């Protein structure tokens, strides 16, 4: 067991075990108990977020992460590398072969779109579960 892990055990905090979602907005330990200058942290208390709600929130979060990673891998590896020669025969964008475009630019555009989608989706999910940030 690492020194860091041992030092956090004795604080009486309810740190999430690996594979479980944060109780509120990503804060752990004493951050749940107090906000800035000792004031209570905004949002629902950790006890208001039931175990079943945590599991559902975490499941939806992992699902969207998996879908986004799958799309990104397909576009960057699949279209850019594995299917690149085939796409090169189909046409071009801006004078560059299609496979080359996906390998060099297309995957970046898709990655940026996925970042904005993930931020939008997680804000919506946070509102749905009442754990949104101010």
ZIWOZI-V816470 format. One record per residue. N is the residue number from 1. RES is the residue in three letters. SS is DSSP state (helix for helix, strand for strand, loop for the rest). BURIAL is I if it has 9 or more other ideal C-beta (glycine too) atoms within 8 Angstrom, else O. D_FIRST is the distance of its C-alpha to the first C-alpha in whole Angstrom. Layout:
# ZIWOZI-V816470
n = <N	N>
res = <RES	RES>
ss = <SS	SS>
burial = <BURIAL	BURIAL>
d_first = <D_FIRST	D_FIRST>
This chain:
# ZIWOZI-V816470
n = <1	2	3	4	5	6	7	8	9	10	11	12	13	14	15	16	17	18	19	20	21	22	23	24	25	26	27	28	29	30	31	32	33	34	35	36	37	38	39	40	41	42	43	44	45	46	47	48	49	50	51	52	53	54	55	56	57	58	59	60	61	62	63	64	65	66	67	68	69	70	71	72	73	74	75	76	77	78	79	80	81	82	83	84	85	86	87	88	89	90	91	92	93	94	95	96	97	98	99	100	101	102	103	104	105	106	107	108	109	110	111	112	113	114	115	116	117	118	119	120	121	122	123	124	125	126	127	128	129	130	131	132	133	134>
res = <UNK	UNK	UNK	UNK	UNK	UNK	UNK	UNK	UNK	UNK	UNK	UNK	UNK	UNK	UNK	UNK	UNK	UNK	UNK	UNK	UNK	UNK	UNK	UNK	UNK	UNK	UNK	UNK	UNK	UNK	UNK	UNK	UNK	UNK	UNK	UNK	UNK	UNK	UNK	UNK	UNK	UNK	UNK	UNK	UNK	UNK	UNK	UNK	UNK	UNK	UNK	UNK	UNK	UNK	UNK	UNK	UNK	UNK	UNK	UNK	UNK	UNK	UNK	UNK	UNK	UNK	UNK	UNK	UNK	UNK	UNK	UNK	UNK	UNK	UNK	UNK	UNK	UNK	UNK	UNK	UNK	UNK	UNK	UNK	UNK	UNK	UNK	UNK	UNK	UNK	UNK	UNK	UNK	UNK	UNK	UNK	UNK	UNK	UNK	UNK	UNK	UNK	UNK	UNK	UNK	UNK	UNK	UNK	UNK	UNK	UNK	UNK	UNK	UNK	UNK	UNK	UNK	UNK	UNK	UNK	UNK	UNK	UNK	UNK	UNK	UNK	UNK	UNK	UNK	UNK	UNK	UNK	UNK	UNK>
ss = <loop	loop	helix	helix	helix	helix	helix	helix	helix	loop	loop	loop	loop	loop	loop	loop	loop	loop	loop	loop	loop	loop	loop	strand	loop	loop	strand	loop	helix	helix	helix	loop	loop	loop	loop	helix	helix	helix	loop	loop	loop	loop	loop	loop	loop	helix	helix	helix	loop	loop	helix	helix	helix	helix	helix	helix	helix	helix	helix	helix	helix	helix	helix	helix	helix	helix	helix	helix	helix	helix	helix	helix	helix	helix	helix	helix	helix	helix	helix	helix	helix	helix	loop	helix	helix	helix	helix	helix	helix	helix	loop	strand	strand	loop	loop	strand	strand	helix	helix	helix	helix	helix	helix	helix	helix	helix	helix	helix	helix	helix	helix	helix	helix	helix	helix	helix	helix	helix	helix	helix	helix	helix	helix	helix	helix	helix	helix	helix	helix	loop	loop	loop	loop	loop>
burial = <O	O	O	O	O	I	O	I	O	O	O	O	I	O	O	I	O	O	O	O	I	O	I	I	O	O	I	I	I	O	I	I	O	O	I	O	O	O	O	O	I	O	I	O	O	I	O	O	I	O	O	O	I	I	I	I	I	I	O	I	I	O	O	I	I	O	O	I	O	O	I	I	I	I	I	I	I	I	I	I	I	O	I	I	O	O	I	I	O	O	O	O	O	O	O	I	I	I	I	I	I	I	I	I	O	I	I	O	O	I	I	O	O	I	O	O	I	I	O	O	I	I	I	O	I	I	O	O	I	I	I	O	O	O>
d_first = <0	4	7	8	7	7	10	12	11	14	16	18	18	18	16	16	14	14	18	19	22	22	24	26	27	23	23	19	19	21	23	24	26	28	29	31	33	31	33	32	30	33	33	32	30	27	28	31	29	29	27	29	30	27	27	30	29	26	28	31	29	27	31	32	29	30	34	34	32	34	37	36	35	38	40	38	38	40	43	43	42	43	46	47	50	51	51	53	56	56	56	55	54	55	57	53	53	51	48	48	48	45	43	43	44	44	40	40	42	40	37	38	40	37	35	38	38	34	35	38	36	33	35	37	35	33	37	37	34	35	32	34	33	36>
